[in-house]
Amino acid sequence: MLLKVLIALVFLAMVASLAAGAGFLIRDGSESRRLLVSLKIRVALASTLLVLLIFGFYFGSLGS
């Protein structure tokens, strides 16, 4: 159960980072440093999500 909650939280953080990046792109333009930081955070969160999913399926926490 804890794994599913972690996956949901990481996914929601990734969506929030995506929304923040879109806001930075609209407000600051394409030369924004905040946009790059938002992208780095989103990539790190996506990697974390992928690791959590692999872990869950490998150990049977998410499969049938």
VENRANOR-V670034 format. One record per residue. N is the residue number from 1. RES is the residue in three letters. OMEGA is omega in whole degrees, 0 to 359 (none if undefined). Layout:
# VENRANOR-V670034
n=[N,N]
res=[RES,RES]
omega=[OMEGA,OMEGA]
This chain:
# VENRANOR-V670034
n=[1,2,3,4,5,6,7,8,9,10,11,12,13,14,15,16,17,18,19,20,21,22,23,24,25,26,27,28,29,30,31,32,33,34,35,36,37,38,39,40,41,42,43,44,45,46,47,48,49,50,51,52,53,54,55,56,57,58,59,60,61,62,63,64]
res=[MET,LEU,LEU,LYS,VAL,LEU,ILE,ALA,LEU,VAL,PHE,LEU,ALA,MET,VAL,ALA,SER,LEU,ALA,ALA,GLY,ALA,GLY,PHE,LEU,ILE,ARG,ASP,GLY,SER,GLU,SER,ARG,ARG,LEU,LEU,VAL,SER,LEU,LYS,ILE,ARG,VAL,ALA,LEU,ALA,SER,THR,LEU,LEU,VAL,LEU,LEU,ILE,PHE,GLY,PHE,TYR,PHE,GLY,SER,LEU,GLY,SER]
omega=[180,180,179,177,178,179,179,180,179,179,179,176,178,178,178,178,177,179,178,178,178,178,178,179,181,185,189,185,187,182,184,175,180,178,178,178,178,178,178,179,180,177,178,178,178,177,178,179,179,179,179,179,178,178,182,180,181,182,174,180,184,181,180,none]
